[in-house]
Amino acid sequence: MKVVIIGGGIAGLTLGIFLNKNNSEVVICERTWIPSNGHAFLMHSDAIVILNELKVAAEPEVKHKFINSYSLKRPKGTEIKHLKLSNWNCIKRVDLIKYLYDLFPKNRIKLGRDFSHFIYENEKVTAAVFKNGDVEYGDVFVGADGGNSMVREAIFGIIETTPVEVKEIVGVCKCTTIETNYLSNFNKFQHKTKGLAFGFIPTCEENEYVWFIQYDTAIADYNGNTAEELKRFSKDLLADFSLEAKAILDSNTFETSYIWKTRDFDLLPSFHKKNVVLIGDAAHQSLPFTSAGTTNAILDAKVLAATLSENLNIEKAFTSFYETRKVDVLQHILLGRDLKNEFINPSNKSDDDITVPLIKKREVGSIPGKSKPIQVLYFTDPICSTCWVIQPVLRKLELEYGDQINLKYCMGGLLPSWQEYNKPKKKKLISTVSEAAKHWDEVCAFYEIPGDGSIWNEDPMTSSYPPSIAFKAAQMQNADKAILFLRSIKEKVFLEKKNIIKWKHLENAAFDTGLDSARLLKDFEGKAPALFEEDLKLAQLLEITGFPTLIFHTADFDNQHIIKGYQSYDAFEEIIKQLVPDIQKNIVETNPLHLFSRFSTMTTKEVSIIYNITMEKAEMILDVLYQKGEIDRYQNKNGNIWISKEKQEY
């Protein structure tokens, strides 16, 4: 079977390489070489994994720059969103094309071929004809010739596209005046009341940035035709923007900049007709707000190559390709349209509700629509040592009964201040920071959980209220991520000896757990203190005097049980069975790496309790994984904490 690919861009080259590896006969037909436009783009790591499948192990990866955060600001620099990115990279188009070009046999790339029409026999295409007079015969023909695809027009006719309402000016420049904190970030400055935005992303070259201006054509449009006119138009658009915008534009050579007219079209009912199939932008074009175009092109190539190699007839292979890709493609088309409407009408959304313009996986959370028979109010505090050492029990509870228990976290307010804490209400075991240090060490050692109380002597905390309020701010964003945030700040204080009253540590924990740290600060200073006060009032109403306290009850409150302080897992399970006698627990996956796909960090005691094995056996299992390089280890007083190497996606 001979495959003729029309279009030697990213989609066409990637497909050609896959097919060549499968020993198919392939010819790639391209108009010119190498494309000089495109500059650079964001690509998801899913696509880089696919690209790595194309090369021999010893060959280098495609050059890319890891982008670790997304920051959204107002034109003058006020930050309204700051989020961690785990799987995004900036890649220059020329670098990617060259990388792919070097992986494909040069003698099977035919240049100077601008598609004209097909030759048919019995309604099937037998050859592609090009404007230079060349004719290429084949069995399968692939249109990979971009958004203005002539192959698509040849088999489906003219497709109606959406009107161009947003245009994008794009450039690449060297700029040495940008601050170093921008060197791994996707930075975007967006107007609050009109469709106008500026963004820049560092490339893999030193001091080099790809930049863009997105603008609503209803507020301005460009009618010039020289580089100087484009520069003047760009500067006028960004006249009220930050110094970073002005520095980028001053450093840019506008001879190589261009204007992209953004548009899309509805999902096609099929990506093929007879023996001709479309991939990439030829098959589906979404608006650029999602950064999905290049990743989708590479995914198309892999899926189509796989279906063609399954020895199906061509019609079934193409149908399988369409069925596999259509859901994701439609999602990106619709998301792009939503983002465009949001961009054109920015006043319709609050800062908190602005959508992050990147495709992402569906968030994992509670099972939607399922009523959980057991409710638990959990009163805790970020600096409570017993709340720290009870973590193994709570994690096992989550694994075995998480789909049947709704655990609601409430902050109890352990330490308002040392003055308030030491008021003569009743005798306490701890009244000074040195006693707190000793107590932490004793509790962690007794329960075999890593922890270091010396923070109380080195950088003592004056209150547990700030991290408690920060947790309530995290809950305002996402209940599941708030739990991750709470775990993170506990690790910072108990293991790393970080004073989590200080905002920088709270901000880092938010960023690391996928929360918007800019919004966290706004809510921390805004609505979160009132929510914390509500927790304190509830604790007072229920006469909660110590932590942890867990109140188990059924939805109708007919049956209620309370656990105070540290209790064994058996005590928890006994209460659960009293509340729901016929309850069925989940079977925990026996492969310990599964735990690290669920939890990014694990203590030895957590593994011991979850698997019901000795500490020695748990340590041995974890050490084997560590020696194999499958997990990392952080050594601390009273034991180790083990760290997943799997990147969490947010």
C-alpha positions, -999 to 999 in steps of 0.1 A, spaced: 0 0 0 14 33 -11 5 64 10 8 99 -6 8 127 20 0 161 7 16 187 31 50 184 47 42 203 79 41 188 114 11 165 109 23 152 75 59 146 86 48 129 118 24 106 100 51 98 74 76 88 100 52 65 118 42 49 85 78 45 74 86 28 108 57 4 99 74 -3 66 47 13 45 56 30 12 52 68 18 57 99 -3 54 134 12 46 163 -12 53 198 0 52 232 -17 82 248 -1 109 241 26 115 250 54 84 270 66 96 304 79 64 313 97 49 300 128 76 312 151 70 291 183 41 276 202 31 258 233 30 220 231 16 195 257 39 168 269 16 142 255 28 153 221 65 152 231 60 116 243 48 107 209 77 125 192 101 105 213 85 73 199 97 84 165 134 86 172 161 60 180 169 60 217 203 76 214 191 105 194 184 138 212 148 150 219 134 179 200 146 212 215 120 225 239 117 248 269 97 236 299 71 262 309 63 257 346 36 284 353 9 305 339 5 341 351 -24 363 341 -21 400 348 -40 432 341 -22 456 316 -3 474 343 9 442 360 -16 434 387 -16 396 389 -50 380 390 -41 343 383 -9 323 390 -10 286 383 15 258 381 19 241 347 32 206 348 31 194 311 37 223 288 67 232 266 76 260 242 89 247 209 101 267 179 83 256 147 116 256 127 132 233 153 103 209 153 101 207 115 139 201 112 137 175 139 109 156 120 126 162 86 158 145 98 138 114 108 123 108 74 141 96 43 150 126 22 145 109 -11 108 104 -3 101 141 2 91 159 -30 94 197 -29 78 223 -51 45 204 -52 15 227 -48 -17 206 -49 -40 211 -79 -65 182 -82 -71 145 -80 -74 119 -108 -103 95 -102 -110 60 -114 -143 43 -104 -149 71 -78 -116 65 -61 -86 87 -63 -57 71 -81 -33 101 -83 -26 136 -71 -18 163 -96 3 193 -87 6 228 -102 41 221 -115 28 192 -136 39 164 -113 16 134 -108 19 111 -79 0 78 -79 -10 59 -48 -35 39 -28 -42 62 1 -40 100 0 -37 122 31 -45 159 32 -22 174 57 -21 208 40 -34 230 69 -64 252 76 -67 264 40 -66 228 28 -71 224 -10 -74 187 -4 -104 192 19 -120 215 -7 -114 189 -34 -133 161 -15 -158 181 6 -162 214 -13 -158 248 4 -164 245 42 -180 275 60 -157 289 86 -165 313 115 -160 350 109 -126 365 119 -134 384 151 -100 381 168 -67 386 151 -33 378 166 0 395 159 29 371 165 67 376 167 99 363 181 126 386 196 157 387 217 151 408 248 177 411 276 157 435 299 130 410 310 133 400 346 146 365 354 114 354 371 98 353 336 123 328 322 100 297 326 66 313 326 37 318 302 28 355 309 -3 371 297 -16 406 302 -53 410 295 -75 441 295 -105 440 319 -131 457 297 -122 450 261 -108 422 239 -71 430 241 -43 409 254 -5 406 252 15 376 261 50 362 259 67 328 264 104 321 266 118 298 239 147 274 243 172 301 231 187 324 256 168 357 261 145 348 233 107 351 235 77 343 213 51 370 218 16 378 207 -11 405 207 -47 393 205 -72 419 197 -109 422 189 -113 435 154 -143 455 166 -120 478 186 -91 481 161 -78 466 129 -46 468 109 -47 481 73 -10 488 67 15 467 47 50 476 61 69 464 91 71 500 104 33 504 102 28 470 120 52 481 147 33 514 152 0 497 152 12 472 178 26 499 201 -7 519 198 -26 488 209 -4 483 239 1 520 248 -14 514 283 3 481 290 33 472 312 70 479 307 74 443 297 52 448 267 71 479 256 104 461 261 93 432 239 80 454 211 111 476 212 133 445 208 113 430 180 121 430 143 87 434 127 99 422 92 94 386 105 62 393 124 28 385 109 -10 387 116 -29 355 121 -66 357 112 -82 333 138 -111 312 127 -125 277 129 -152 254 114 -177 229 128 -166 193 134 -169 175 100 -192 145 98 -162 125 86 -125 131 81 -124 110 49 -141 103 16 -133 70 -1 -95 67 0 -87 103 9 -84 113 46 -76 146 63 -55 152 94 -44 182 115 -59 216 107 -71 203 73 -94 180 92 -103 202 121 -94 238 130 -99 252 164 -93 288 176 -58 293 190 -68 301 226 -65 264 236 -30 259 224 -42 226 210 -34 227 173 1 212 172 -7 186 199 -38 175 180 -19 173 147 6 149 163 -21 129 180 -39 126 146 -8 113 130 -2 86 156 -38 74 157 -41 73 119 -8 54 115 -21 29 141 -54 23 124 -37 19 90 -13 -7 105 -41 -29 119 -48 -45 85 -83 -31 83 -97 -21 50 -91 15 43 -127 26 49 -128 9 84 -94 23 92 -105 59 84 -138 54 103 -119 41 134 -96 71 132 -125 95 132 -143 78 161 -111 78 181 -104 115 176 -138 133 172 -146 137 209 -113 155 218 -114 175 186 -150 187 193 -140 196 229 -112 218 216 -134 235 190 -161 243 216 -135 254 242 -119 277 216 -152 293 209 -160 297 246 -126 313 251 -131 336 222 -165 348 235 -150 353 269 -121 373 253 -144 395 233 -167 401 263 -143 402 293 -167 422 315 -191 392 317 -168 373 340 -151 380 373 -114 376 377 -119 343 395 -139 328 367 -116 336 338 -108 304 321 -71 293 318 -65 291 280 -49 256 279 -64 222 273 -62 200 304 -74 167 317 -107 164 336 -102 170 372 -105 140 395 -128 144 424 -159 130 440 -181 107 420 -207 130 405 -243 124 413 -236 97 439 -250 102 474 -226 91 500 -242 74 530 -217 85 556 -209 121 565 -178 132 586 -170 165 601 -132 166 606 -120 193 629 -82 198 625 -54 224 625 -23 227 603 1 227 632 -15 200 653 10 171 657 -17 145 663 -35 156 631 -2 150 613 4 115 626 -32 104 619 -26 109 582 -20 72 575 -53 63 589 -72 89 569 -55 79 537 -64 42 541 -99 54 549 -100 73 516 -87 43 496 -111 18 511 -142 39 517 -137 72 499 -166 67 475 -190 62 504 -177 88 529 -180 126 525 -152 140 547 -156 177 553 -126 196 567 -131 223 593 -104 244 609 -105 244 647 -81 272 656 -56 255 678 -33 285 684 -49 319 682 -17 333 698 5 322 726 -11 349 749 -46 336 741 -35 300 742 -21 303 777 -52 320 793 -60 302 825 -89 280 813 -74 247 821 -39 232 826 -22 225 793 7 201 785 23 228 763 27 265 773 60 275 756 77 270 722 103 248 738 76 225 751 60 225 717 93 213 701 97 185 726 60 174 722 63 173 684 94 151 686 79 128 711 46 124 692 63 118 658 88 93 673 60 74 691 38 70 660 68 65 637 60 94 615 88 118 602 87 152 619 111 177 634 100 199 663 131 221 662 113 247 641 98 259 674 132 268 687 145 281 653 116 300 638 86 296 661 50 302 649 29 327 667 -5 315 656 -21 287 635 -47 311 622 -29 323 590 -25 288 575 -60 279 586 -74 309 567 -52 300 537 -69 266 538 -103 281 537 -92 303 507 -80 271 490 -114 255 496 -131 284 478 -112 274 447 -114 236 447 -122 213 476 -100 184 464 -70 206 458 -75 223 492 -68 189 508 -36 186 488 -27 221 499 -33 212 535 -10 182 532 16 203 515 17 230 542 19 202 569 49 187 551 65 221 549 62 227 587 67 192 601 94 180 577 110 211 561 108 233 592 91 261 572 72 287 592 38 284 574 26 317 588 48 333 562 30 340 530 58 328 507 54 292 520 17 293 517 20 307 481 45 279 472 22 252 485 -7 266 465 13 268 434 27 232 439 -8 217 443 -24 233 413 -41 262 430 -42 298 416 -18 315 441 -29 350 430 -65 342 438 -55 325 470 -40 358 482 -70 378 472 -94 353 491 -70 351 520 -73 388 525 -110 389 515 -137 363 522 -116 335 537 -113 350 572 -151 350 575 -153 313 565 -127 305 591 -148 323 617 -177 301 607 -156 270 613 -146 283 648 -182 290 657 -192 255 646 -164 240 667 -176 261 697 -213 251 691 -203 214 690 -180 218 720 -149 207 701 -120 210 726 -92 190 710 -78 179 676 -83 158 657 -120 154 663 -141 135 637 -179 133 639 -194 105 619 -231 105 611 -256 94 585 -273 119 563 -304 122 586 -282 125 618 -301 95 633 -268 78 641 -237 96 653 -203 86 666 -173 108 676 -135 100 675 -112 122 695 -74 122 692 -55 94 676 -74 61 671 -64 30 652 -78 22 618 -99 -6 634 -117 20 655 -127 40 624 -138 8 605 -159 -3 635 -178 30 634 -183 28 596 -199 -7 600 -221 5 628 -234 33 605 -238 11 574 -237 -26 584 -236 -39 548 -210 -15 535 -185 -28 510 -149 -16 510 -127 -11 479 -98 -34 473 -65 -15 475 -42 -20 445 -12 -42 456 14 -24 434 29 3 456 35 25 426 -3 28 424 -2 47 457 22 72 442 -2 78 413 -28 86 439 -7 105 464 24 124 454 41 117 488 39 88 512 55 81 546 67 46 554 40 44 581 13 52 556 24 23 534 26 1 565 -10 9 576 -25 9 541 -10 -26 534 -13 -38 570 24 -48 570 53 -41 594 73 -9 592 104 -30 582 85 -46 553 72 -12 541 106 4 543 121 -25 523 94 -22 496 99 15 493 137 13 493 136 -11 464 115 14 444 140 41 454 170 21 443 153 15 410 149 52 405 111 50 405 106 73 435 126 99 454 133 101 491 135 129 517 152 119 549 139 134 581 140 129 618 120 98 628 119 85 592 116 91 555 90 105 532 89 91 497 81 112 467 65 103 434 84 110 402 52 112 382 42 147 372 8 157 385 -14 174 359 -33 205 369 
